[in-house]
Amino acid sequence: MPYTLAVPAHSELIIKKSRFIGCVQPMADRASAQAAVDALWKQHPGAAHICWALLAGGQSAAVDDGEPGGTAGRPMLDVLRHQDLEGVQATVVRYFGGVKLGAGGLVRAYTDTVAQALLTAPKATLQRMKTLQCHVPYAMEGLLRREIETAAAELVGVQHGTLVTLQLRLPEARATAFVLRINNQGQGRVGWTEPEA
């Protein structure tokens, strides 16, 4: 089962006079990750590089930011993968100390900085959510609302038209059982459609 991080965690290493400041944090998508990197540049305008990796499904990324190709972003991404993480960004701010580390030294420095931050990072089980949408007669709205509450699902939206359209979110693992229960109670009066994005 994949995990995410509950809160950000930090680390700092000095390797041959270069300073590596690491951060691992929960992150949903590439746009948010880029915004976090932009904020780091404002905090560290004198940094030589800000390398980062994002593990977030189809939005994953690995950025070397001027370091030799494959020596920063990809190794950082591999550290996140080995920890079975999802929805997590790792960033490392590097202040150059005047001594070149070589490709192997850079890979070790970036992976060690991320690994150190992960040692103190509290993990949380990642629960995949599913959005469902159904249409019911007005007479069933109260029943459906009670079932949503009983299932500890989140009612996202309700529209009243010819029928009542309810949109809800719940853990993916419980979605099939929920649909079956509602279909049994609705006796053919419940229609399911793909939620509009």
N, C-alpha and C positions, 0 to 999 in steps of 0.2 A: 504494500500500500504506500503511495507516495506521501511525502510530508512537505510542509511549507514551514516558514519560520514565524514564530509568534511575534517577535520584535527584532529590530536591527541589532547587530553585534559588530564590534570593531576590533581591530588588531593593529599593531605597529611593529615593524621590523627595521633594523638598521643593518644593511649588508654592504660591506666595503664602502662605507660612507654614503651610500644611497639610502634614502628614507622611503619606506613603503608603508602607506597608510591604507588598511583594508576595511571594507564594510560589506557585510552580507545583510540583505533585508528582503522582506516580502515585496513582490512587484508583480502586477497583473499583466502588463503589456509593454510593447516596445516604446510607445509614446511616453509612458510614465517613466520608463528606464532612461530614455534620452533626457527627459526633464531633470531627473536626479543627477545625471552626469553634468548637465549645464549648470546646475546649482553648485556642484563640486568645483567647477572651473571658477565660479565667482568666489568661493571660499578659499581656493588655492590658486590664485592667478600666477604664482611663480613656479608651479609644478611643471616638470618636463613632459609627463605623460599622465593621462587618466585612462587606464584600460578597464574594460568591463565585459561581463558575460551575463546573459539573461537566459534562464531556463523557464520558458513559459509556453509550452505546447508549440503551435505553429509560429509563434512570434520570437522564438529563441534567437540569440545573437552572440557573437564573439568578436570583440573589437580590440585590435592591438594598438591603436592610436599612435602610430609612428615607430613603435618598437619593431624589431625584425619580425616578419610574418610568422605566425604560429608560436611565438614565444610568450604570449600573454593571454589574450582572450580565449583561445582554444584550450590551453591548459586549465584556466580558471573554470571554464564550462565543464571540463572533465571532472574537476573536483566536485562540482555541484551534482553531476550525474551519479558519481560514485556514492554520494550520500542519499540517493533516492529522493531528491528534492524536486519540487515543481512550483512555479510561481515565485522564483527567487532570483534576485540580482546580486552579483558580486562586483564590487568596484575596487580598484587599487590606484591610489594616487602615488606617483613616484616623483621624488625630488632627486635629481641626479647628483651624485657625490663626487664625480670626476674620475671614477675608476670603472672601466668597462667590465661587464660581468660575463660576456660571451653568451651564446644562445642557450647552452645548458644552464648557466647560472641564472639567466633571466627566467627560464621555465621554473626552476626551483624557487626563485624568489617570489614569483607571482602565485604559484601553487601553495607555497608555505604561508604566505600572507592570508590567503583565503581560508586555508585549513585552520590556521590559528584563530581566525574570527569565528569559524564554525564550531570550534571547541566550546565556546561560551554561549552559542546561540540556542535558545530554547526552541525545540521543534514542535509543530502541531500537525496532527493528522489532517491531511487534505481531503475534504469531502467534496466530491464532484456533485454539482447541483443540476437539476433538470427543471426546465420550465414546461408546464403543461397548460393547455387551454381547452376549455370545454364550453358547450352551449347547452343550457337546460331551460325547461319551462319555468316561469316565475314561481310556481308552486314548489319547485325543488330547490330554490335558492337558499332557503334557511337550512335545509338538510346538508347541502353542499358546504355552506359556510361552517357548520358544526364539524363536519368530517375533516375539513382543512385544518381547523383548530385542533382537533383530536390528533391528527397526524403530525402536529407541530410543523406544518408547512407555512409558507409565507404567502399571503394573498397579495398579489402584485397589482391587480387591477380588476375592475368590474365595469361592464358596459350593459346598459339596459336598452334593448331594441325589441324586435319581435320575440327574441329569446334573451335570456341573461347569459352574457359571456363572462366567464371567470378565468383569470390567468393566475397561476400559482407556481411557486418554486419549492422544491423539496429535494432531499438527498436522492441522487440517482438510484441508489440501491433500494429505495423504498417506493420508487415511482410505479413499477409494474403492479405491485400488490395494491397500491392506492387506486389505480385505474380499474383493476378487477373488482375491488370492493364497490366503487362508485357505479360501475356498469351493472353489478348485481342488484344494487339498491335502486338504480334508475329504471330497470326493466325495459331497456330499449329507448329510453327518453333522453339519454345523454349522448351528445355528439362531440367528438374530439377532433381538433384541427391543429395544424402547426402554428405555434405562436408567431405573431408578426415581430420581426426583429426591432 
